Amino acid sequence: QVQLVESGGGLVQPGGSLRLSCANSGSTQDHYAMKWYRQRLGMERELVAGISKTGSSLFGDFVEGRFAMSRDNAKSTVFLQMNSLKPEDTAVYYCHARRGWSYGAEYWGKGILVTVSS
């Protein structure tokens, strides 16, 4: 059974950096495509970044080269490195796992809050 646990969130000043981690317990991570979503206050959940089982990645348009996603299958963990953070990046960030980009059962973490504020 897939269990996703996010960590690394918190308060950061505009222009700062954070690295989010998502640990996948209970299953072999390299069987899953992994994604990060976020939900800003009053808005729908949106895709931030994703990484395939083979390491290909994609990003939401708003990322504009500021974020990087990576995976360490040996540790069953994925990472989201976020740089040049903006106040509009303030959101709850969710880790997501699925067998493929668009098929298979979906698994979600509980989410972690990122606040970008001075």
PyMOL commands that place a pseudoatom at each C-alpha (Angstrom):
pseudoatom trace, name=CA, resn=GLN, resi=1, chain=A, elem=C, hetatm=0, pos=[0.000, 0.000, 0.000]
pseudoatom trace, name=CA, resn=VAL, resi=2, chain=A, elem=C, hetatm=0, pos=[1.332, 3.406, -0.971]
pseudoatom trace, name=CA, resn=GLN, resi=3, chain=A, elem=C, hetatm=0, pos=[1.699, 5.925, 1.844]
pseudoatom trace, name=CA, resn=LEU, resi=4, chain=A, elem=C, hetatm=0, pos=[3.072, 9.338, 1.015]
pseudoatom trace, name=CA, resn=VAL, resi=5, chain=A, elem=C, hetatm=0, pos=[4.463, 11.688, 3.632]
pseudoatom trace, name=CA, resn=GLU, resi=6, chain=A, elem=C, hetatm=0, pos=[5.585, 15.203, 2.760]
pseudoatom trace, name=CA, resn=SER, resi=7, chain=A, elem=C, hetatm=0, pos=[8.160, 17.204, 4.702]
pseudoatom trace, name=CA, resn=GLY, resi=8, chain=A, elem=C, hetatm=0, pos=[10.241, 20.351, 4.326]
pseudoatom trace, name=CA, resn=GLY, resi=9, chain=A, elem=C, hetatm=0, pos=[7.559, 23.007, 4.206]
pseudoatom trace, name=CA, resn=GLY, resi=10, chain=A, elem=C, hetatm=0, pos=[7.414, 26.150, 6.280]
pseudoatom trace, name=CA, resn=LEU, resi=11, chain=A, elem=C, hetatm=0, pos=[7.869, 29.900, 6.129]
pseudoatom trace, name=CA, resn=VAL, resi=12, chain=A, elem=C, hetatm=0, pos=[10.366, 31.464, 3.760]
pseudoatom trace, name=CA, resn=GLN, resi=13, chain=A, elem=C, hetatm=0, pos=[10.985, 35.003, 2.596]
pseudoatom trace, name=CA, resn=PRO, resi=14, chain=A, elem=C, hetatm=0, pos=[10.367, 36.051, -1.009]
pseudoatom trace, name=CA, resn=GLY, resi=15, chain=A, elem=C, hetatm=0, pos=[13.346, 35.071, -3.136]
pseudoatom trace, name=CA, resn=GLY, resi=16, chain=A, elem=C, hetatm=0, pos=[14.254, 32.240, -0.793]
pseudoatom trace, name=CA, resn=SER, resi=17, chain=A, elem=C, hetatm=0, pos=[14.390, 28.501, -1.320]
pseudoatom trace, name=CA, resn=LEU, resi=18, chain=A, elem=C, hetatm=0, pos=[12.822, 25.388, 0.126]
pseudoatom trace, name=CA, resn=ARG, resi=19, chain=A, elem=C, hetatm=0, pos=[13.190, 21.708, -0.619]
pseudoatom trace, name=CA, resn=LEU, resi=20, chain=A, elem=C, hetatm=0, pos=[10.161, 19.517, -0.187]
pseudoatom trace, name=CA, resn=SER, resi=21, chain=A, elem=C, hetatm=0, pos=[10.499, 15.786, 0.276]
pseudoatom trace, name=CA, resn=CYS, resi=22, chain=A, elem=C, hetatm=0, pos=[7.958, 13.041, -0.220]
pseudoatom trace, name=CA, resn=ALA, resi=23, chain=A, elem=C, hetatm=0, pos=[8.688, 9.659, 1.263]
pseudoatom trace, name=CA, resn=ASN, resi=24, chain=A, elem=C, hetatm=0, pos=[6.795, 6.683, -0.123]
pseudoatom trace, name=CA, resn=SER, resi=25, chain=A, elem=C, hetatm=0, pos=[6.443, 3.896, 2.375]
pseudoatom trace, name=CA, resn=GLY, resi=26, chain=A, elem=C, hetatm=0, pos=[4.754, 0.604, 1.818]
pseudoatom trace, name=CA, resn=SER, resi=27, chain=A, elem=C, hetatm=0, pos=[5.574, 0.266, -1.883]
pseudoatom trace, name=CA, resn=THR, resi=28, chain=A, elem=C, hetatm=0, pos=[8.417, 0.336, -4.364]
pseudoatom trace, name=CA, resn=GLN, resi=29, chain=A, elem=C, hetatm=0, pos=[8.614, 3.875, -5.611]
pseudoatom trace, name=CA, resn=ASP, resi=30, chain=A, elem=C, hetatm=0, pos=[10.152, 3.145, -8.994]
pseudoatom trace, name=CA, resn=HIS, resi=31, chain=A, elem=C, hetatm=0, pos=[6.819, 1.612, -10.027]
pseudoatom trace, name=CA, resn=TYR, resi=32, chain=A, elem=C, hetatm=0, pos=[5.168, 5.026, -9.876]
pseudoatom trace, name=CA, resn=ALA, resi=33, chain=A, elem=C, hetatm=0, pos=[5.150, 8.325, -11.674]
pseudoatom trace, name=CA, resn=MET, resi=34, chain=A, elem=C, hetatm=0, pos=[5.344, 11.011, -9.008]
pseudoatom trace, name=CA, resn=LYS, resi=35, chain=A, elem=C, hetatm=0, pos=[3.909, 14.500, -9.038]
pseudoatom trace, name=CA, resn=TRP, resi=36, chain=A, elem=C, hetatm=0, pos=[3.620, 17.550, -6.853]
pseudoatom trace, name=CA, resn=TYR, resi=37, chain=A, elem=C, hetatm=0, pos=[0.406, 19.523, -6.835]
pseudoatom trace, name=CA, resn=ARG, resi=38, chain=A, elem=C, hetatm=0, pos=[-0.474, 22.617, -4.904]
pseudoatom trace, name=CA, resn=GLN, resi=39, chain=A, elem=C, hetatm=0, pos=[-3.638, 24.321, -3.780]
pseudoatom trace, name=CA, resn=ARG, resi=40, chain=A, elem=C, hetatm=0, pos=[-3.673, 28.010, -3.059]
pseudoatom trace, name=CA, resn=LEU, resi=41, chain=A, elem=C, hetatm=0, pos=[-6.335, 29.516, -0.852]
pseudoatom trace, name=CA, resn=GLY, resi=42, chain=A, elem=C, hetatm=0, pos=[-9.630, 29.677, -2.682]
pseudoatom trace, name=CA, resn=MET, resi=43, chain=A, elem=C, hetatm=0, pos=[-8.246, 28.091, -5.832]
pseudoatom trace, name=CA, resn=GLU, resi=44, chain=A, elem=C, hetatm=0, pos=[-8.292, 24.670, -7.452]
pseudoatom trace, name=CA, resn=ARG, resi=45, chain=A, elem=C, hetatm=0, pos=[-5.471, 22.219, -7.068]
pseudoatom trace, name=CA, resn=GLU, resi=46, chain=A, elem=C, hetatm=0, pos=[-2.873, 22.610, -9.818]
pseudoatom trace, name=CA, resn=LEU, resi=47, chain=A, elem=C, hetatm=0, pos=[0.068, 20.587, -11.085]
pseudoatom trace, name=CA, resn=VAL, resi=48, chain=A, elem=C, hetatm=0, pos=[3.461, 21.907, -9.999]
pseudoatom trace, name=CA, resn=ALA, resi=49, chain=A, elem=C, hetatm=0, pos=[5.830, 19.236, -11.289]
pseudoatom trace, name=CA, resn=GLY, resi=50, chain=A, elem=C, hetatm=0, pos=[6.008, 15.586, -12.206]
pseudoatom trace, name=CA, resn=ILE, resi=51, chain=A, elem=C, hetatm=0, pos=[8.672, 12.978, -12.801]
pseudoatom trace, name=CA, resn=SER, resi=52, chain=A, elem=C, hetatm=0, pos=[8.203, 9.726, -14.683]
pseudoatom trace, name=CA, resn=LYS, resi=53, chain=A, elem=C, hetatm=0, pos=[9.470, 6.292, -13.723]
pseudoatom trace, name=CA, resn=THR, resi=54, chain=A, elem=C, hetatm=0, pos=[12.380, 6.844, -16.096]
pseudoatom trace, name=CA, resn=GLY, resi=55, chain=A, elem=C, hetatm=0, pos=[13.233, 10.312, -14.789]
pseudoatom trace, name=CA, resn=SER, resi=56, chain=A, elem=C, hetatm=0, pos=[11.588, 12.596, -17.348]
pseudoatom trace, name=CA, resn=SER, resi=57, chain=A, elem=C, hetatm=0, pos=[10.113, 15.666, -15.736]
pseudoatom trace, name=CA, resn=LEU, resi=58, chain=A, elem=C, hetatm=0, pos=[7.510, 18.291, -16.488]
pseudoatom trace, name=CA, resn=PHE, resi=59, chain=A, elem=C, hetatm=0, pos=[6.469, 21.517, -14.785]
pseudoatom trace, name=CA, resn=GLY, resi=60, chain=A, elem=C, hetatm=0, pos=[3.548, 23.864, -14.579]
pseudoatom trace, name=CA, resn=ASP, resi=61, chain=A, elem=C, hetatm=0, pos=[3.884, 27.010, -16.711]
pseudoatom trace, name=CA, resn=PHE, resi=62, chain=A, elem=C, hetatm=0, pos=[4.095, 29.212, -13.651]
pseudoatom trace, name=CA, resn=VAL, resi=63, chain=A, elem=C, hetatm=0, pos=[7.295, 27.500, -12.509]
pseudoatom trace, name=CA, resn=GLU, resi=64, chain=A, elem=C, hetatm=0, pos=[9.352, 29.346, -15.154]
pseudoatom trace, name=CA, resn=GLY, resi=65, chain=A, elem=C, hetatm=0, pos=[12.552, 27.417, -14.404]
pseudoatom trace, name=CA, resn=ARG, resi=66, chain=A, elem=C, hetatm=0, pos=[12.538, 28.109, -10.674]
pseudoatom trace, name=CA, resn=PHE, resi=67, chain=A, elem=C, hetatm=0, pos=[11.837, 24.539, -9.468]
pseudoatom trace, name=CA, resn=ALA, resi=68, chain=A, elem=C, hetatm=0, pos=[13.499, 21.189, -9.981]
pseudoatom trace, name=CA, resn=MET, resi=69, chain=A, elem=C, hetatm=0, pos=[12.153, 17.734, -9.247]
pseudoatom trace, name=CA, resn=SER, resi=70, chain=A, elem=C, hetatm=0, pos=[14.201, 14.630, -8.619]
pseudoatom trace, name=CA, resn=ARG, resi=71, chain=A, elem=C, hetatm=0, pos=[13.768, 11.136, -7.294]
pseudoatom trace, name=CA, resn=ASP, resi=72, chain=A, elem=C, hetatm=0, pos=[15.880, 8.756, -5.260]
pseudoatom trace, name=CA, resn=ASN, resi=73, chain=A, elem=C, hetatm=0, pos=[14.335, 5.351, -5.808]
pseudoatom trace, name=CA, resn=ALA, resi=74, chain=A, elem=C, hetatm=0, pos=[16.711, 3.668, -3.369]
pseudoatom trace, name=CA, resn=LYS, resi=75, chain=A, elem=C, hetatm=0, pos=[15.240, 5.854, -0.631]
pseudoatom trace, name=CA, resn=SER, resi=76, chain=A, elem=C, hetatm=0, pos=[11.719, 5.846, -2.096]
pseudoatom trace, name=CA, resn=THR, resi=77, chain=A, elem=C, hetatm=0, pos=[11.735, 9.615, -1.947]
pseudoatom trace, name=CA, resn=VAL, resi=78, chain=A, elem=C, hetatm=0, pos=[11.096, 12.434, -4.369]
pseudoatom trace, name=CA, resn=PHE, resi=79, chain=A, elem=C, hetatm=0, pos=[12.186, 16.006, -3.942]
pseudoatom trace, name=CA, resn=LEU, resi=80, chain=A, elem=C, hetatm=0, pos=[10.959, 19.381, -5.110]
pseudoatom trace, name=CA, resn=GLN, resi=81, chain=A, elem=C, hetatm=0, pos=[13.620, 22.061, -4.966]
pseudoatom trace, name=CA, resn=MET, resi=82, chain=A, elem=C, hetatm=0, pos=[11.962, 25.457, -5.078]
pseudoatom trace, name=CA, resn=ASN, resi=83, chain=A, elem=C, hetatm=0, pos=[14.054, 28.561, -5.681]
pseudoatom trace, name=CA, resn=SER, resi=84, chain=A, elem=C, hetatm=0, pos=[13.220, 32.237, -6.170]
pseudoatom trace, name=CA, resn=LEU, resi=85, chain=A, elem=C, hetatm=0, pos=[9.992, 31.752, -4.278]
pseudoatom trace, name=CA, resn=LYS, resi=86, chain=A, elem=C, hetatm=0, pos=[7.231, 34.314, -4.641]
pseudoatom trace, name=CA, resn=PRO, resi=87, chain=A, elem=C, hetatm=0, pos=[4.342, 35.169, -2.324]
pseudoatom trace, name=CA, resn=GLU, resi=88, chain=A, elem=C, hetatm=0, pos=[2.008, 33.605, -4.899]
pseudoatom trace, name=CA, resn=ASP, resi=89, chain=A, elem=C, hetatm=0, pos=[3.749, 30.270, -4.342]
pseudoatom trace, name=CA, resn=THR, resi=90, chain=A, elem=C, hetatm=0, pos=[2.107, 30.169, -0.921]
pseudoatom trace, name=CA, resn=ALA, resi=91, chain=A, elem=C, hetatm=0, pos=[-0.008, 27.025, -0.904]
pseudoatom trace, name=CA, resn=VAL, resi=92, chain=A, elem=C, hetatm=0, pos=[-0.460, 23.558, 0.474]
pseudoatom trace, name=CA, resn=TYR, resi=93, chain=A, elem=C, hetatm=0, pos=[1.724, 21.228, -1.555]
pseudoatom trace, name=CA, resn=TYR, resi=94, chain=A, elem=C, hetatm=0, pos=[0.653, 17.650, -2.127]
pseudoatom trace, name=CA, resn=CYS, resi=95, chain=A, elem=C, hetatm=0, pos=[2.644, 14.633, -3.215]
pseudoatom trace, name=CA, resn=HIS, resi=96, chain=A, elem=C, hetatm=0, pos=[0.926, 12.298, -5.692]
pseudoatom trace, name=CA, resn=ALA, resi=97, chain=A, elem=C, hetatm=0, pos=[1.737, 8.819, -6.972]
pseudoatom trace, name=CA, resn=ARG, resi=98, chain=A, elem=C, hetatm=0, pos=[0.264, 6.881, -9.859]
pseudoatom trace, name=CA, resn=ARG, resi=99, chain=A, elem=C, hetatm=0, pos=[1.371, 3.924, -11.973]
pseudoatom trace, name=CA, resn=GLY, resi=100, chain=A, elem=C, hetatm=0, pos=[1.392, 6.085, -15.076]
pseudoatom trace, name=CA, resn=TRP, resi=101, chain=A, elem=C, hetatm=0, pos=[0.976, 9.749, -15.968]
pseudoatom trace, name=CA, resn=SER, resi=102, chain=A, elem=C, hetatm=0, pos=[-2.761, 9.297, -16.438]
pseudoatom trace, name=CA, resn=TYR, resi=103, chain=A, elem=C, hetatm=0, pos=[-3.733, 5.763, -15.445]
pseudoatom trace, name=CA, resn=GLY, resi=104, chain=A, elem=C, hetatm=0, pos=[-3.847, 3.640, -12.347]
pseudoatom trace, name=CA, resn=ALA, resi=105, chain=A, elem=C, hetatm=0, pos=[-5.005, 4.264, -8.835]
pseudoatom trace, name=CA, resn=GLU, resi=106, chain=A, elem=C, hetatm=0, pos=[-4.062, 7.627, -7.404]
pseudoatom trace, name=CA, resn=TYR, resi=107, chain=A, elem=C, hetatm=0, pos=[-2.422, 8.159, -4.038]
pseudoatom trace, name=CA, resn=TRP, resi=108, chain=A, elem=C, hetatm=0, pos=[-2.089, 11.451, -2.209]
pseudoatom trace, name=CA, resn=GLY, resi=109, chain=A, elem=C, hetatm=0, pos=[-0.117, 12.710, 0.726]
pseudoatom trace, name=CA, resn=LYS, resi=110, chain=A, elem=C, hetatm=0, pos=[-1.828, 14.841, 3.353]
pseudoatom trace, name=CA, resn=GLY, resi=111, chain=A, elem=C, hetatm=0, pos=[-0.112, 17.980, 2.127]
pseudoatom trace, name=CA, resn=ILE, resi=112, chain=A, elem=C, hetatm=0, pos=[2.337, 20.433, 3.593]
pseudoatom trace, name=CA, resn=LEU, resi=113, chain=A, elem=C, hetatm=0, pos=[2.068, 24.186, 3.900]
pseudoatom trace, name=CA, resn=VAL, resi=114, chain=A, elem=C, hetatm=0, pos=[4.536, 26.507, 2.214]
pseudoatom trace, name=CA, resn=THR, resi=115, chain=A, elem=C, hetatm=0, pos=[4.258, 30.178, 3.119]
pseudoatom trace, name=CA, resn=VAL, resi=116, chain=A, elem=C, hetatm=0, pos=[6.249, 32.792, 1.261]
pseudoatom trace, name=CA, resn=SER, resi=117, chain=A, elem=C, hetatm=0, pos=[6.125, 36.053, 3.132]
pseudoatom trace, name=CA, resn=SER, resi=118, chain=A, elem=C, hetatm=0, pos=[8.340, 38.786, 4.499]
for i in range(1, 118): cmd.bond("trace and resi %d" % i, "trace and resi %d" % (i + 1))
show_as sticks, trace
zoom trace
